[in-house]
Amino acid sequence: MHVGPLLFVSGQASTDEQGRIVAGSFAEEFHRAIDNLKRVLVAAGLGLSDVVQVRSYLGRQEDLGEYNELYHQYFSPPYPARTTLVGCLGDLLKFEIDAIAVTPRAAGSTS
């Protein structure tokens, strides 16, 4: 949903084009969720570099280290503001992410 210069992207997970969950390892689910996030951003004319905030949801505490490594493959300094919640996905998913992105014109705006 676009609100002014902001794009709010709701939870993206390891799902296929029909919205069915595609189970896999933590890394596989992470990559698929990020690919889904990128698809939404591209459709709005944006990319990962336009993301200013993410909320990540992990199913298990044990995946936190791997999550941090994978996160740095996609996001670079200055990193988006980030909130990470662990243990909140139940048994169906290992990872989910939502994001807020800003249009490049708005990011450089001084007014």
ZAMARGU-4260 file (C-alpha; in steps of 0.2 Angstrom, whole numbers, plus 5000, padded with zeros to 4 digits):
<rodrens>
0) 5000/5000/5000 | 5007/5017/4995 | 5004/5031/5007 | 5012/5047/5001 | 5030/5043/4997
5) 5030/5027/5008 | 5026/5009/5002 | 5021/4997/5016 | 5024/4979/5011 | 5014/4967/5022
10) 5022/4950/5027 | 5031/4941/5013 | 5035/4922/5016 | 5041/4907/5007 | 5026/4906/4996
15) 5023/4902/4977 | 5013/4913/4965 | 4997/4905/4971 | 5001/4909/4989 | 5005/4891/4994
20) 5018/4889/5007 | 5034/4882/5000 | 5043/4873/5015 | 5062/4871/5015 | 5077/4875/5025
25) 5078/4891/5035 | 5090/4898/5021 | 5078/4892/5007 | 5063/4900/5015 | 5073/4916/5019
30) 5078/4918/5000 | 5061/4915/4994 | 5053/4927/5006 | 5066/4941/5000 | 5062/4937/4982
35) 5044/4939/4985 | 5048/4956/4994 | 5059/4961/4979 | 5044/4957/4967 | 5033/4969/4977
40) 5046/4983/4977 | 5050/4981/4959 | 5031/4982/4954 | 5031/4999/4963 | 5047/5005/4954
45) 5058/5002/4970 | 5071/4990/4976 | 5079/4984/4992 | 5090/4999/4993 | 5074/5010/4996
50) 5069/5000/5011 | 5070/5010/5027 | 5062/4998/5040 | 5060/4979/5041 | 5051/4968/5053
55) 5057/4950/5053 | 5049/4935/5061 | 5058/4919/5064 | 5051/4903/5070 | 5066/4898/5080
60) 5079/4906/5091 | 5092/4894/5083 | 5090/4902/5066 | 5095/4920/5072 | 5114/4918/5068
65) 5110/4912/5050 | 5097/4925/5048 | 5109/4939/5052 | 5122/4932/5039 | 5108/4931/5026
70) 5101/4948/5030 | 5118/4956/5026 | 5118/4947/5009 | 5103/4958/5004 | 5104/4974/5014
75) 5119/4986/5015 | 5124/5001/5026 | 5116/5011/5031 | 5105/4996/5036 | 5086/4998/5037
80) 5079/5000/5055 | 5076/4982/5060 | 5065/4973/5072 | 5067/4955/5074 | 5054/4944/5083
85) 5057/4926/5087 | 5046/4911/5090 | 5030/4919/5083 | 5027/4909/5067 | 5020/4892/5073
90) 5025/4877/5063 | 5021/4882/5045 | 5034/4895/5042 | 5052/4897/5047 | 5053/4916/5041
95) 5043/4930/5036 | 5047/4949/5033 | 5037/4965/5031 | 5045/4982/5025 | 5043/5000/5023
100) 5051/5008/5008 | 5052/5026/5003 | 5053/5033/4985 | 5070/5039/4981 | 5064/5057/4978
105) 5056/5057/4995 | 5072/5051/5003 | 5082/5065/4997 | 5068/5078/5000 | 5071/5092/5013
110) 5053/5098/5014
</rodrens>
